[in-house]
Amino acid sequence: MILETFPVGPLACNCILAGDEATGEAMVVDPGDNIPHILRRLAEMGLTLKQIVVTHAHIDHVGGALKLKQATRAPILLNQKDLPLLRMMDVQAGWLGIPTPEVAPPDESAEDSMVVGLAAHPAQVIHTPGHTQGSICLHFAAERLLLAGDTLFAGSIGRTDLPGGDGRQILRSLHDRLMTLEDETRVIPGHGPETTIGEERATNPFLRG
């Protein structure tokens, strides 16, 4: 599987491009900004975008999704519980002092246990509310890979002080959904460096005890 991660936008959101060399198909996760770069990388690798998945509806993760859809016709998947955040994009843009991006409701809701991604490299949606009500993670079981959005970071967890956040809820999501994965599972968070489930289980101060 082709896998590229690169920071996009003013908050350096980790945008992930996953591709299949055999079929030439790709998916993009969290295209928050820098759409020309994403399109350029797809073209350079000869990949056709088939799916856009957004882990939650904060502006730094969803801000470029509609523009990417318009350029590629790929459908957008976002959990429907984050639609209230999508409708307050102007407020979110005000938090950062940036122009309000054009957004639209997703083509399909990314629901818990849904299979997304590429035919040869499927991922299961794990609903992990807490950072937002519609937050999801993507688990590529065969690759032992978790795209964690803003639910889990290296040494930290997602903030819960913004609209839709819930501190107790995110801890339940972490303990009941993510900490059940194998220690060897590679974790690509929504911001910052990679980690593993085992590393976070052993050292993350929010998960110990």
C-alpha positions, 0 to 999 in steps of 0.5 A: 500500500502506498501511504503518504502523510503530510501536514496541511493548513495553519494547524499542520493537520496530518493529511493522509494519502493511501493508494493501491499500486495494482489498481491505481486507486487512492483515498485521502483522509483529512484534506484540510487544506493545500489541495493543489499539493494533494492533486499534484501527488495523486497525478505524480503517482498516477492515482485516481481518487475514489474516496475522501474520508474526514475524521471529524468536522473541525476546519483544519481537517475538513476545510479542503474536502469539498474543493478536493471533491470538486476536482476529482468527483470523489465522494466525501464521508463524514460521520453525521453527528458532526453536521452541527460543526459543519454548519458553524464553519464561519465560527471555526474560521473566526477562531483562526482568523482565516477565510471561511472555506466552502463546505457541504454535507457529506455524500455518506455518513461514516458510521461505526463498523463501516468498511471504507478505503481501497478494495485490497486495503480496507479499513474499518470505521471506529466511532470514537466520540469525545473530541467531537460527537462524530469523531472517527478513527480508521483501522487497517487491520491487515496493515496494523495501522490506525488513522486516529484523527484527533482522538489520540496523539503521541503522549496526549489525547484530543482536546474536549473544550470545543463545541461537541467535546466531552472529556469522559466520553473521549476516555471511554472511546480510548479505553473501550475502542482503541486500547483493545487494538494490538500493541504493535498497531502503528498510529498516525494521529491528526497532528504531530508524530506517529506512535503505537498503541503499545507506546501510548498504553504504556506512557500516555499520561491520560491512559495510564491507570 
